[in-house]
């Protein structure tokens, strides 16, 4: 029997953030998303310094990974011309406090 976990370990937040930033830079929305991610990351770093917790960093990575994963479906939906007035904010879906 092995004591190894049967799942891949979660990457450290700074490593995941660097990988995510590389993905954002080559995305179709790089112009606006890179600066928005950098702002979110800076805020999370500051929050982490004050709280001594890496949770804000993981929250930023998780939210941006969700945005990247959802981007193709969102683009397809928007291109279809359907009504999007009943949309839900991503922060509500991810249970992330607004403005944090």
C-alpha positions as a LaTeX table, in Angstrom:
\begin{tabular}{lrrr}
\hline
Residue & $x$ (\AA) & $y$ (\AA) & $z$ (\AA) \\
\hline
Unk1 & 0.00 & 0.00 & 0.00 \\
Unk2 & 1.17 & 3.47 & $-0.79$ \\
Unk3 & 0.77 & 6.53 & 1.37 \\
Unk4 & 0.55 & 8.72 & $-1.73$ \\
Unk5 & $-2.69$ & 10.64 & $-2.30$ \\
Unk6 & $-4.82$ & 9.48 & $-5.20$ \\
Unk7 & $-5.29$ & 13.02 & $-6.48$ \\
Unk8 & $-2.95$ & 15.71 & $-7.73$ \\
Unk9 & $-1.93$ & 18.27 & $-5.10$ \\
Unk10 & $-3.28$ & 21.78 & $-5.46$ \\
Unk11 & $-0.54$ & 24.08 & $-6.77$ \\
Unk12 & 0.62 & 26.90 & $-4.54$ \\
Unk13 & $-1.22$ & 30.14 & $-5.18$ \\
Unk14 & 1.78 & 32.04 & $-6.64$ \\
Unk15 & 2.55 & 29.15 & $-9.02$ \\
Unk16 & $-1.09$ & 28.85 & $-10.06$ \\
Unk17 & $-1.30$ & 32.62 & $-10.48$ \\
Unk18 & 1.74 & 32.68 & $-12.78$ \\
Unk19 & 0.27 & 29.87 & $-14.89$ \\
Unk20 & $-3.08$ & 31.62 & $-14.97$ \\
Unk21 & $-1.52$ & 34.94 & $-15.98$ \\
Unk22 & 0.24 & 33.18 & $-18.86$ \\
Unk23 & $-3.13$ & 31.80 & $-20.02$ \\
Unk24 & $-4.77$ & 35.22 & $-19.70$ \\
Unk25 & $-2.05$ & 36.84 & $-21.79$ \\
Unk26 & $-2.87$ & 34.60 & $-24.76$ \\
Unk27 & $-6.65$ & 34.77 & $-24.36$ \\
Unk28 & $-8.93$ & 36.73 & $-26.66$ \\
Unk29 & $-9.67$ & 39.14 & $-23.81$ \\
Unk30 & $-6.05$ & 39.66 & $-22.77$ \\
Unk31 & $-6.24$ & 43.43 & $-23.13$ \\
Unk32 & $-8.76$ & 43.85 & $-20.33$ \\
Unk33 & $-8.35$ & 40.63 & $-18.35$ \\
Unk34 & $-4.61$ & 40.85 & $-17.64$ \\
Unk35 & $-4.89$ & 44.21 & $-15.93$ \\
Unk36 & $-8.04$ & 43.16 & $-14.05$ \\
Unk37 & $-6.33$ & 39.98 & $-12.82$ \\
Unk38 & $-3.26$ & 41.94 & $-11.74$ \\
Unk39 & $-5.46$ & 44.34 & $-9.75$ \\
Unk40 & $-7.31$ & 41.45 & $-8.10$ \\
Unk41 & $-4.02$ & 39.70 & $-7.33$ \\
Unk42 & $-2.51$ & 42.85 & $-5.80$ \\
Unk43 & $-5.55$ & 43.31 & $-3.57$ \\
Unk44 & $-5.40$ & 39.66 & $-2.53$ \\
Unk45 & $-1.69$ & 39.96 & $-1.71$ \\
Unk46 & $-2.40$ & 42.95 & 0.50 \\
Unk47 & $-5.29$ & 41.12 & 2.20 \\
Unk48 & $-3.03$ & 38.11 & 2.77 \\
Unk49 & $-0.36$ & 40.26 & 4.35 \\
Unk50 & $-2.86$ & 41.67 & 6.82 \\
Unk51 & $-4.69$ & 38.43 & 7.56 \\
Unk52 & $-1.73$ & 36.02 & 7.46 \\
Unk53 & $-3.88$ & 33.77 & 5.28 \\
Unk54 & $-3.43$ & 32.57 & 1.70 \\
Unk55 & $-7.18$ & 32.22 & 1.25 \\
Unk56 & $-7.55$ & 35.54 & $-0.63$ \\
Unk57 & $-4.89$ & 34.38 & $-3.10$ \\
Unk58 & $-6.62$ & 31.07 & $-3.68$ \\
Unk59 & $-9.96$ & 32.86 & $-4.09$ \\
Unk60 & $-8.54$ & 35.05 & $-6.87$ \\
Unk61 & $-7.06$ & 32.08 & $-8.69$ \\
Unk62 & $-10.29$ & 30.10 & $-8.33$ \\
Unk63 & $-12.44$ & 32.99 & $-9.62$ \\
Unk64 & $-10.20$ & 33.63 & $-12.62$ \\
Unk65 & $-9.97$ & 29.94 & $-13.51$ \\
Unk66 & $-13.75$ & 29.86 & $-13.50$ \\
Unk67 & $-13.84$ & 32.90 & $-15.81$ \\
Unk68 & $-11.41$ & 31.25 & $-18.22$ \\
Unk69 & $-13.34$ & 27.98 & $-18.15$ \\
Unk70 & $-16.64$ & 29.75 & $-18.75$ \\
Unk71 & $-15.37$ & 32.11 & $-21.48$ \\
Unk72 & $-16.15$ & 29.86 & $-24.47$ \\
Unk73 & $-19.71$ & 29.23 & $-23.27$ \\
Unk74 & $-20.22$ & 32.93 & $-22.55$ \\
Unk75 & $-18.91$ & 33.90 & $-26.00$ \\
Unk76 & $-21.22$ & 31.37 & $-27.62$ \\
Unk77 & $-24.19$ & 32.63 & $-25.61$ \\
Unk78 & $-23.49$ & 36.27 & $-26.45$ \\
Unk79 & $-23.07$ & 35.43 & $-30.14$ \\
Unk80 & $-26.47$ & 33.72 & $-30.14$ \\
Unk81 & $-28.23$ & 37.02 & $-29.40$ \\
Unk82 & $-30.22$ & 35.58 & $-26.50$ \\
Unk83 & $-31.51$ & 37.77 & $-23.68$ \\
Unk84 & $-29.01$ & 37.91 & $-20.84$ \\
Unk85 & $-30.91$ & 40.25 & $-18.51$ \\
Unk86 & $-31.46$ & 37.47 & $-15.97$ \\
Unk87 & $-27.71$ & 36.79 & $-15.54$ \\
Unk88 & $-26.01$ & 35.95 & $-12.27$ \\
Unk89 & $-22.85$ & 37.63 & $-11.04$ \\
Unk90 & $-19.85$ & 35.28 & $-10.92$ \\
Unk91 & $-19.09$ & 36.40 & $-7.38$ \\
Unk92 & $-22.52$ & 35.12 & $-6.32$ \\
Unk93 & $-21.91$ & 31.78 & $-7.99$ \\
Unk94 & $-18.49$ & 31.38 & $-6.40$ \\
Unk95 & $-19.66$ & 32.76 & $-3.06$ \\
Unk96 & $-16.92$ & 35.39 & $-3.13$ \\
Unk97 & $-17.62$ & 38.54 & $-1.16$ \\
Unk98 & $-17.94$ & 41.53 & $-3.48$ \\
Unk99 & $-15.17$ & 44.06 & $-3.14$ \\
Unk100 & $-12.85$ & 41.68 & $-1.27$ \\
\hline
\end{tabular}
